[in-house]
Amino acid sequence: MKRKYILFFMAGIVSIPFWLWGAWLLTPKKKMVLAIIDKTESIKKGRQHMGLTWVLNNEKYTKTHRKLYDVSTDYFGFYPKGKSEFKIRGLERFSSLQLDQLSEDCDVAYYADTYGVYNSDLEEQNNSINKGTGIIYGGMTQHDIDFLQKIKSKKKLIISEYNILESPTSPAIRKQFENTFGLTSSGWTCRYFDSFDPSENKDLPSWIINNYKVRHGGDWPFKEAGLAFVNSTGEIVILEDLVHLNNPLPNISVTPSERNSFHVPDNVKFPFWFDIVIPDTSINKVAATFNIGLNEKGTDELNKHNIPLSIPAIIMHDKSDYQFYYFAGSFCSTNTLSISSSRFKWISAFKRFLYNEDDTLESTSFFWKFYRPLIETILNNYYKKMPSHLGK
């Protein structure tokens, strides 16, 4: 009898994926047309917009009444074909009339990444001293601005992520984006490193060390974990654990009202690149900020370099005139699961088994705890208000 119960239990465990897949198949499809822009896809796996496509498929959002989103083809931007072969299928090939038609056809514009692709990316030589040299394709263009302004005028949803405001976007294009959406780039970006000792941390970019040495007499005195602040001028500011920081690992803190609305935790770690943007609070609302654990010496260091102490992580404008969200980090690239796993309903019930949060630099916990509920809530709320859903 005991053996029988064990067999039933084992059979139940084995059948779980089939039940989850079956439940997903029975979930009704919801048509929502997204224009996804990703100019930084240097490999074929769709990493830079994987998180977004995963959520779209898991929620059964479709690009037509039948077809789900394909992470490898359903975006505008850079299409790698091989080690040195590629195609560019961005908005730059569209006429003004075509952009207007696209803005009419789509429901959402999502700018996942505009950093671009460089010669070193295709050659797998990413340790260049001169960050950003040898660009093949990238940065916002006038076509992007025109498209975004058309989407905004039609009161549709716009979501953009780091680093849409930074290099290689030109100052003139950046200024148009800033004026259109009520925010300003400070020129600073930041990232956590678990060690500033180059002999221990092989992932520490050499250009950070070299740029710092150029301005500090060839000296690089840092060994501990900490934060590297990088200015568009090339200036580097280092905040080190126990010297400038009480806790070197950045966390995203969400305001109480948005925490409840987005169904996200109070705090979540974010050890990746983010930019420092100054919002016009008469237009936009700061829904979340980066907490970087400054002590008095760290505060003095940022003040000395005119780096803002309050760093927004999410800036939003959710009103009747238009809807706009800016994520100051690369949020949708944090999913490391295959796109096939999106075809299991309620898979989030098993999320704790899918990552090891003790690993400081892992990204999957951010996807499950923060990005997935955040973007799911934004899209679901928007879908309920769409004229096509309401039958208008």
PALO-522612 format. One record per residue (C-alpha): residue number from 1; x, y, z. Coordinates in steps of 0.02 Angstrom, whole numbers, plus 32768, in hexadecimal, padded with zeros to 4 digits. Layout:
> i,px,py,pz
> NUM,X,Y,Z;
...
END
This chain:
> i,px,py,pz
> 1,8000,8000,8000;
> 2,808E,8077,802C;
> 3,80E1,8055,7F86;
> 4,803E,807C,7F2C;
> 5,8032,8128,7F7E;
> 6,80E7,814B,7F52;
> 7,80C5,8120,7E9C;
> 8,802B,8190,7E99;
> 9,8092,821D,7EE6;
> 10,811E,8207,7E67;
> 11,80A2,8202,7DD8;
> 12,8054,82A4,7E18;
> 13,80FE,82FA,7E1D;
> 14,812A,82C0,7D6E;
> 15,8083,82FB,7D28;
> 16,8091,83AE,7D6C;
> 17,80E3,83F5,7CCE;
> 18,8059,83A9,7C63;
> 19,7FD2,83F8,7CD0;
> 20,802A,84A1,7CC9;
> 21,803D,8496,7C0D;
> 22,7F88,845F,7BF7;
> 23,7F4B,84F1,7C62;
> 24,7FB2,8568,7BF8;
> 25,7F68,8520,7B57;
> 26,7EB9,853F,7B9A;
> 27,7EDE,85F4,7BC7;
> 28,7E89,866B,7B4C;
> 29,7EF8,86CF,7AD8;
> 30,7EFA,878C,7AE3;
> 31,7F2F,87F5,7A4F;
> 32,7FA4,8883,7A79;
> 33,801A,88C4,79F4;
> 34,80C4,88FB,7A35;
> 35,814C,8953,79D4;
> 36,81E7,8910,7A2D;
> 37,8288,896D,7A07;
> 38,832D,8915,7A30;
> 39,83CA,895A,79E0;
> 40,8442,88F4,7A4C;
> 41,841E,8842,7A19;
> 42,84CC,8804,79EB;
> 43,84A0,874B,79FF;
> 44,840C,86E7,79BF;
> 45,83C0,86BB,7A69;
> 46,835E,875E,7A7E;
> 47,83A7,877E,7B2B;
> 48,838A,8839,7B30;
> 49,82CD,8828,7B1E;
> 50,82B8,8775,7B5B;
> 51,8260,87A6,7BFD;
> 52,81DB,880B,7BA2;
> 53,81B8,8785,7B20;
> 54,81B1,8701,7BAA;
> 55,8129,8763,7C07;
> 56,80C8,8784,7B66;
> 57,80C4,86CB,7B3C;
> 58,80A1,8691,7BED;
> 59,800D,8709,7BF6;
> 60,7FD5,86D2,7B47;
> 61,7FE5,877F,7AFA;
> 62,7FEC,876D,7A3D;
> 63,8026,87D9,79AC;
> 64,7F93,879E,7944;
> 65,7EF5,8746,797B;
> 66,7F55,86A2,7973;
> 67,8012,86B8,7971;
> 68,807C,86C7,7A0D;
> 69,8119,8733,7A12;
> 70,81BB,86E8,79D1;
> 71,8250,8726,7A35;
> 72,82C5,8713,79A0;
> 73,825E,8770,791C;
> 74,81D9,87E0,796A;
> 75,823D,887E,7989;
> 76,8289,8911,792D;
> 77,8345,8923,7932;
> 78,83E2,88BD,7918;
> 79,83D6,8809,78D8;
> 80,8476,87A3,78E9;
> 81,8487,8714,786C;
> 82,8535,86D4,7891;
> 83,85DC,8709,78D9;
> 84,85EB,879F,7864;
> 85,8548,879B,7801;
> 86,84AE,87FF,782F;
> 87,8415,885C,77F3;
> 88,83D1,8901,7833;
> 89,8314,890B,7839;
> 90,82F7,89A8,789D;
> 91,827D,8A38,7890;
> 92,82FF,8A98,782B;
> 93,82C2,8A42,778C;
> 94,8211,8A85,77A4;
> 95,81CA,8B1F,774F;
> 96,8163,8B9C,77B2;
> 97,80C3,8B4E,776F;
> 98,80FE,8AA0,77A1;
> 99,8129,8ADC,7850;
> 100,807C,8B28,785D;
> 101,802F,8A83,7827;
> 102,8099,8A23,78A4;
> 103,8062,8A98,792F;
> 104,7FAF,8A78,78FA;
> 105,7FC2,89BB,78F3;
> 106,8020,899E,7996;
> 107,7FDD,89B1,7A46;
> 108,8081,89BF,7AA4;
> 109,8131,89FE,7A7F;
> 110,81B8,89A8,7AE5;
> 111,826C,89E4,7AD6;
> 112,82CE,8954,7B24;
> 113,8380,8989,7AF8;
> 114,83CE,8A0B,7A86;
> 115,8485,89FB,7ABB;
> 116,84AC,89A7,7A16;
> 117,8525,8929,79CF;
> 118,85DF,8947,79B8;
> 119,8667,88F0,7957;
> 120,86AB,88AB,79FA;
> 121,8602,8858,7A1F;
> 122,8607,87F4,797F;
> 123,86BE,87CA,7999;
> 124,86A0,879D,7A50;
> 125,8723,881C,7A86;
> 126,86C4,8883,7B08;
> 127,8756,88C3,7B6F;
> 128,8779,895E,7B07;
> 129,87C9,89F2,7B60;
> 130,8763,8A6D,7AF9;
> 131,86B2,8A3C,7B26;
> 132,863A,8A54,7A95;
> 133,86B7,8A56,7A04;
> 134,8696,89FD,7961;
> 135,85D9,8A09,7964;
> 136,8578,89A9,78E1;
> 137,84C8,89DB,7912;
> 138,8477,8A2C,79A9;
> 139,8433,8AC4,7A00;
> 140,838D,8B1D,79EC;
> 141,8370,8B74,7946;
> 142,82F6,8BF6,7906;
> 143,8289,8B67,78C9;
> 144,827A,8B28,797C;
> 145,824B,8BD5,79BC;
> 146,81CA,8BEC,7933;
> 147,817F,8B41,7958;
> 148,8179,8B60,7A14;
> 149,8126,8C08,79FD;
> 150,80A2,8BB8,798D;
> 151,8082,8B31,7A0F;
> 152,8075,8BB3,7A98;
> 153,7FFB,8C1D,7A33;
> 154,7F8D,8B83,7A20;
> 155,7F8E,8B6B,7ADE;
> 156,7FDC,8ABF,7AD3;
> 157,8052,8A69,7B4D;
> 158,810D,8A8E,7B42;
> 159,8190,8A30,7BA7;
> 160,824A,8A51,7B98;
> 161,82E3,8A10,7BF2;
> 162,8399,8A3A,7C12;
> 163,83F9,8A75,7BB0;
> 164,8388,8AD1,7B38;
> 165,83CE,8B7A,7B72;
> 166,8486,8B4D,7B70;
> 167,850C,8B35,7AEB;
> 168,8503,8B17,7A59;
> 169,8463,8B7F,7A52;
> 170,8493,8C2E,7A19;
> 171,8479,8CC4,7A8C;
> 172,83F9,8D0F,7A13;
> 173,838F,8C71,7A0E;
> 174,839E,8C5A,7ACA;
> 175,8361,8D0C,7AE6;
> 176,82C5,8CEA,7A7E;
> 177,829F,8C4F,7AE5;
> 178,82B9,8CAF,7B87;
> 179,8245,8D3B,7B50;
> 180,81C2,8CC0,7B13;
> 181,81BA,8C5B,7BB5;
> 182,81EF,8CD3,7C3E;
> 183,8295,8C8F,7C7C;
> 184,834D,8CB8,7C6C;
> 185,83E9,8C4D,7C66;
> 186,846B,8C7B,7CE8;
> 187,84F3,8C2F,7C7B;
> 188,851C,8BAF,7D03;
> 189,8507,8AF3,7D00;
> 190,8531,8A7A,7D8D;
> 191,8552,89C1,7DAC;
> 192,857A,8950,7E3F;
> 193,8619,88E6,7E3C;
> 194,8638,885E,7EBC;
> 195,86F2,8886,7EB9;
> 196,875A,8915,7E76;
> 197,87F7,88AA,7E7B;
> 198,881F,8886,7DC4;
> 199,8884,87EC,7DF4;
> 200,87E7,879F,7E42;
> 201,875A,87E7,7DD8;
> 202,8778,87BD,7D21;
> 203,86D1,880C,7CF4;
> 204,870A,88B9,7D2D;
> 205,8716,891E,7C8B;
> 206,87C5,895B,7C67;
> 207,8782,8A00,7C22;
> 208,8740,8A2E,7CD0;
> 209,87EC,8A13,7D1C;
> 210,8847,8A6B,7C8F;
> 211,87D4,8B02,7C8B;
> 212,87E6,8B15,7D48;
> 213,88A4,8B07,7D3E;
> 214,88AF,8B8D,7CB8;
> 215,8860,8C0B,7D30;
> 216,88B8,8BCF,7DCF;
> 217,896E,8BC2,7DA3;
> 218,8968,8B0A,7D74;
> 219,8926,8AD6,7E1F;
> 220,88A0,8A50,7E3B;
> 221,8894,8A35,7EF9;
> 222,87F0,89D1,7F00;
> 223,87DE,891A,7F32;
> 224,8735,8903,7F87;
> 225,8685,88F8,7F40;
> 226,862E,899A,7F13;
> 227,85E2,8A0C,7E90;
> 228,862F,8A56,7DF4;
> 229,85E0,8AF9,7DB8;
> 230,8608,8B22,7D02;
> 231,85EA,8BCC,7CB3;
> 232,85CF,8BE9,7BFA;
> 233,866F,8C51,7BFC;
> 234,86D3,8BB8,7C32;
> 235,86E3,8BEB,7CE8;
> 236,86DF,8B59,7D64;
> 237,86AB,8B61,7E1B;
> 238,86C2,8AC8,7E89;
> 239,8665,8AAA,7F2C;
> 240,86AD,8A1A,7F8F;
> 241,8661,89A9,8013;
> 242,868C,89D8,80C8;
> 243,86D5,8A7D,808A;
> 244,8644,8AD4,8033;
> 245,85B9,8A54,8044;
> 246,8560,89FB,80D1;
> 247,851D,897D,8053;
> 248,856B,8978,7FA6;
> 249,84E0,8915,7F51;
> 250,845A,8988,7F05;
> 251,83A4,8965,7F2B;
> 252,8308,89A6,7ED7;
> 253,828C,89EE,7F54;
> 254,81D9,8A07,7F1B;
> 255,8160,8A88,7F5F;
> 256,80D4,8A3C,7FCA;
> 257,8048,8A64,7F4F;
> 258,80A4,8A1D,7EB8;
> 259,80DE,8986,7F1D;
> 260,8028,8955,7F34;
> 261,7FF8,8982,7E82;
> 262,8086,8922,7E2F;
> 263,8086,8890,7EAB;
> 264,8142,889C,7EC8;
> 265,81A9,888E,7F69;
> 266,81E8,8922,7FD0;
> 267,829B,890A,7F97;
> 268,82F4,88A2,7F14;
> 269,83AD,889D,7EE8;
> 270,83E9,88E3,7E42;
> 271,84A5,88C8,7E24;
> 272,84A4,8902,7D6F;
> 273,84BB,89A2,7D0A;
> 274,843F,8A2F,7D25;
> 275,843C,8AE5,7CF4;
> 276,8419,8B7D,7D5F;
> 277,8388,8BE0,7D19;
> 278,8338,8C7D,7D5F;
> 279,827B,8C80,7D49;
> 280,820C,8D18,7D39;
> 281,819A,8CF0,7DCC;
> 282,8116,8D69,7D8C;
> 283,80FD,8CEE,7CFC;
> 284,8138,8C46,7D3D;
> 285,8133,8BDF,7DDC;
> 286,81C6,8B80,7E27;
> 287,8182,8AD3,7E4D;
> 288,8225,8A84,7E89;
> 289,82D6,8AB8,7EB4;
> 290,8382,8A68,7EC1;
> 291,83C0,8A58,7F74;
> 292,847F,8A55,7F6E;
> 293,84A7,8A51,8028;
> 294,850D,8AF1,8036;
> 295,8569,8B21,80D4;
> 296,85A1,8BD2,80FA;
> 297,8641,8BC3,8096;
> 298,85E4,8B7A,8002;
> 299,8565,8C08,8008;
> 300,85F3,8C87,8008;
> 301,8643,8C32,7F72;
> 302,85A5,8C39,7F0B;
> 303,8586,8CEE,7F3B;
> 304,8638,8D19,7F08;
> 305,8616,8CD8,7E59;
> 306,8563,8D1C,7E4E;
> 307,8519,8C6D,7E43;
> 308,8463,8C69,7E7E;
> 309,8447,8C11,7F25;
> 310,8397,8BDD,7EF8;
> 311,839A,8B67,7E62;
> 312,82F3,8B37,7E12;
> 313,82E0,8A82,7DDA;
> 314,8231,8A95,7D8F;
> 315,81E9,8B37,7D4C;
> 316,8134,8B33,7D15;
> 317,80AA,8B9D,7CC9;
> 318,8005,8B3F,7CD1;
> 319,7F7D,8BBB,7CA5;
> 320,7EF4,8BD1,7C24;
> 321,7F63,8C35,7BAC;
> 322,7FE5,8BA9,7B98;
> 323,803B,8B1B,7BF5;
> 324,80F8,8B16,7C06;
> 325,8172,8AAF,7C6E;
> 326,822D,8AC0,7C77;
> 327,8292,8A32,7CC7;
> 328,833F,8A74,7CF4;
> 329,838F,89C7,7CE7;
> 330,838F,8938,7C6C;
> 331,82F8,88E3,7CB7;
> 332,82B9,8871,7C2D;
> 333,8362,8820,7C0C;
> 334,8366,87CE,7CB8;
> 335,8309,872F,7C88;
> 336,837E,869B,7C6D;
> 337,82F7,8618,7C50;
> 338,82D2,85D5,7BA3;
> 339,823C,861C,7B47;
> 340,81EE,856E,7B46;
> 341,81D6,8577,7C03;
> 342,8158,8604,7BE7;
> 343,80DA,8582,7BAD;
> 344,80B8,8544,7C5C;
> 345,802D,859C,7CBC;
> 346,804D,85BE,7D75;
> 347,8106,8597,7D60;
> 348,8127,8627,7DD7;
> 349,80F0,85B5,7E65;
> 350,8198,855D,7E4E;
> 351,8201,85F9,7E36;
> 352,8266,85E1,7ED7;
> 353,82B2,8545,7E8B;
> 354,82EA,85A2,7DF0;
> 355,8371,8612,7E3A;
> 356,83F0,861F,7EC5;
> 357,83DB,86C9,7F18;
> 358,847C,86B1,7F7B;
> 359,84D7,86D0,7ED7;
> 360,84EB,878D,7EDA;
> 361,84F7,87A0,7E1E;
> 362,846A,872C,7DE8;
> 363,83DC,8782,7D8C;
> 364,834F,8702,7D8B;
> 365,830C,8731,7E37;
> 366,82F4,87E3,7DF9;
> 367,828E,87A4,7D66;
> 368,821C,8739,7DD2;
> 369,8209,87AB,7E68;
> 370,8203,8853,7E11;
> 371,8202,8860,7D53;
> 372,8181,87DA,7D30;
> 373,80FA,881C,7DA8;
> 374,8124,88CF,7D77;
> 375,8112,88BC,7CBB;
> 376,8084,8840,7CCC;
> 377,8020,88BE,7D32;
> 378,8046,894F,7CBC;
> 379,8013,88EB,7C22;
> 380,7F78,889E,7C72;
> 381,7F39,8947,7CB0;
> 382,7F57,8994,7C06;
> 383,7F03,8904,7BAB;
> 384,7E64,891B,7C11;
> 385,7E5A,89D0,7BD4;
> 386,7E81,89AD,7B1C;
> 387,7DF2,89DD,7AA6;
> 388,7DFE,8935,7A4C;
> 389,7DE7,88D9,7AF2;
> 390,7D56,8948,7B25;
> 391,7D04,892E,7A7C;
> 392,7D12,89E3,7A46;
END
